[in-house]
Amino acid sequence: MGRVISDYVSDHTKFIDEALAENPAWVEDQAKGRALWWDRPQTLDELKRSDESKVAQKSYPYDVTTK
């Protein structure tokens, strides 16, 4: 198969590009939000607590006859 060269841009991409062009501060706000919730260092205590709080999943979650 050959390589397809296309100038197609989806409506969604156009919408996002236009919104970011009109509101450039959104990019900085998005980075701040990501840093707040995702890109922060975690302590070993936090990781341990997270592992201990997980609930075991049933093999088939829609089966109401097994516990």
BAFI-3210 file (N, C-alpha, C; in Angstrom, 3 decimals, decimal comma, padded with zeros to 6 digits):
// residues 67
n [1|2|3|4|5|6|7|8|9|10|11|12|13|14|15|16|17|18|19|20|21|22|23|24|25|26|27|28|29|30|31|32|33|34|35|36|37|38|39|40|41|42|43|44|45|46|47|48|49|50|51|52|53|54|55|56|57|58|59|60|61|62|63|64|65|66|67]
n.u [000,824|000,409|001,468|-000,846|-001,599|-003,126|-005,125|-007,113|-008,945|-010,556|-013,868|-013,990|-011,284|-010,842|-012,606|-011,462|-008,913|-009,645|-010,892|-008,742|-007,115|-008,594|-008,608|-005,902|-004,947|-006,048|-004,416|-002,295|-003,774|-004,733|-002,361|-001,672|-003,804|-003,408|-000,927|-001,690|-003,390|-002,292|000,510|002,066|004,434|004,356|004,211|005,671|003,930|001,434|001,186|001,125|-001,228|-003,069|-002,834|-003,722|-006,391|-007,777|-010,460|-011,330|-012,125|-014,959|-014,988|-016,820|-018,565|-021,339|-022,699|-025,032|-025,348|-023,090|-020,756]
n.v [-001,174|002,191|005,401|007,634|010,875|013,548|016,447|016,619|017,755|017,154|018,149|018,381|018,772|021,211|022,835|022,712|023,800|026,411|027,344|027,295|029,162|031,470|031,585|031,578|031,271|028,988|026,806|027,044|026,896|024,307|022,846|023,488|022,285|019,607|019,163|019,455|017,259|014,934|014,959|014,884|014,111|011,016|009,680|006,817|005,921|006,848|005,337|002,749|002,879|003,236|000,817|-000,973|-000,283|-001,223|-003,015|-006,377|-007,715|-009,342|-012,289|-012,219|-009,492|-009,062|-011,192|-012,126|-014,191|-015,104|-014,390]
n.w [000,000|-000,703|000,519|001,891|001,146|002,539|002,907|004,692|007,464|010,419|011,578|014,308|015,025|013,737|015,212|017,820|017,299|016,492|018,841|020,642|019,421|019,784|022,532|023,991|026,575|027,586|027,052|028,847|031,231|030,994|031,191|033,823|035,216|034,541|035,740|038,362|038,875|037,604|036,938|039,266|041,837|043,629|046,889|048,555|050,495|049,585|047,226|048,306|049,861|047,792|046,391|048,357|048,594|046,447|044,922|044,519|041,357|039,887|037,811|035,744|035,414|035,139|036,082|038,333|040,078|041,349|043,950]
ca.u [000,000|001,133|001,204|-001,932|-001,364|-004,439|-005,226|-008,355|-008,933|-011,910|-014,596|-013,595|-009,960|-011,012|-013,242|-010,480|-007,890|-010,225|-011,118|-007,449|-006,625|-009,340|-008,355|-004,588|-004,706|-006,531|-003,295|-001,610|-004,693|-004,769|-001,107|-001,762|-004,718|-002,760|000,102|-002,360|-004,002|-001,622|001,958|002,650|005,117|003,611|005,050|005,462|002,741|000,270|001,106|000,715|-002,645|-003,828|-002,859|-004,524|-007,803|-008,401|-011,459|-011,193|-013,177|-015,488|-014,548|-017,831|-019,240|-022,792|-023,252|-025,560|-025,485|-021,868|-020,304]
ca.v [000,000|003,443|006,394|008,524|012,257|014,175|017,716|016,561|018,092|016,897|019,269|018,458|019,391|022,623|023,489|022,840|024,756|027,755|027,706|027,585|030,409|032,563|031,580|030,960|030,984|027,641|025,855|027,156|026,369|022,855|022,339|023,609|021,249|018,295|019,081|019,328|015,943|013,784|015,021|015,184|012,951|010,307|009,054|005,371|005,732|007,027|004,175|001,602|003,075|003,023|-000,623|-001,652|000,090|-001,788|-004,049|-007,481|-007,764|-010,659|-012,692|-011,742|-008,528|-009,027|-012,408|-011,785|-015,385|-015,375|-013,277]
ca.w [000,000|-000,755|001,545|001,520|001,523|002,574|003,612|005,454|008,884|010,902|012,167|015,716|015,067|013,379|016,348|018,897|016,862|016,536|020,242|021,245|018,827|020,415|023,971|024,182|027,994|027,874|026,988|030,136|032,247|030,842|031,742|035,286|035,687|034,404|036,775|039,649|039,082|037,012|036,865|040,569|042,406|044,658|047,906|048,680|051,318|048,711|046,337|049,113|050,173|046,560|046,127|049,376|048,498|045,247|045,167|043,572|040,340|039,543|036,477|034,821|036,278|034,974|036,668|039,650|040,910|042,106|044,792]
c.u [000,873|000,738|000,134|-001,606|-002,704|-004,372|-006,483|-008,098|-010,371|-012,537|-014,195|-012,237|-010,039|-011,592|-012,237|-009,407|-008,403|-010,419|-009,798|-006,843|-007,312|-009,017|-007,004|-004,271|-005,168|-005,401|-002,546|-002,483|-004,744|-003,508|-001,109|-002,667|-004,117|-001,704|-000,523|-002,823|-003,166|-000,108|002,609|003,333|004,276|004,584|004,769|004,225|001,469|000,096|000,635|-000,769|-003,518|-003,939|-003,758|-006,016|-008,501|-009,342|-011,315|-012,386|-013,656|-015,049|-015,541|-018,721|-020,758|-023,469|-023,714|-025,642|-024,240|-021,477|-018,809]
c.v [001,243|004,380|007,363|009,926|012,978|015,488|017,764|016,916|017,943|018,160|019,472|019,158|020,877|023,409|023,733|023,863|026,193|028,228|028,055|028,866|031,611|032,694|030,920|030,633|029,583|026,630|025,862|026,601|024,842|022,234|022,403|022,519|019,867|018,115|018,863|017,897|014,768|013,811|015,363|013,925|012,321|009,670|007,557|005,070|005,862|005,833|002,938|001,680|002,805|001,533|-001,369|-001,369|-000,486|-002,925|-005,123|-007,512|-009,199|-011,000|-012,249|-010,781|-008,502|-010,261|-012,096|-012,990|-015,672|-014,145|-013,211]
c.w [000,000|000,374|001,046|002,032|001,424|003,345|004,478|006,917|009,370|011,493|013,627|015,844|014,727|014,557|017,471|018,531|016,924|017,981|020,923|020,680|019,467|021,903|024,265|025,641|028,374|027,898|028,319|031,263|032,200|031,442|033,263|035,869|035,615|035,480|038,146|039,906|038,601|037,139|038,202|041,115|043,509|045,633|047,943|049,508|050,479|047,777|047,094|049,440|048,961|046,240|047,104|049,227|047,267|045,624|044,096|042,622|040,149|038,123|035,410|035,598|036,191|035,547|038,095|040,585|041,722|042,908|044,790]
res [m|g|r|v|i|s|d|y|v|s|d|h|t|k|f|i|d|e|a|l|a|e|n|p|a|w|v|e|d|q|a|k|g|r|a|l|w|w|d|r|p|q|t|l|d|e|l|k|r|s|d|e|s|k|v|a|q|k|s|y|p|y|d|v|t|t|k]
***
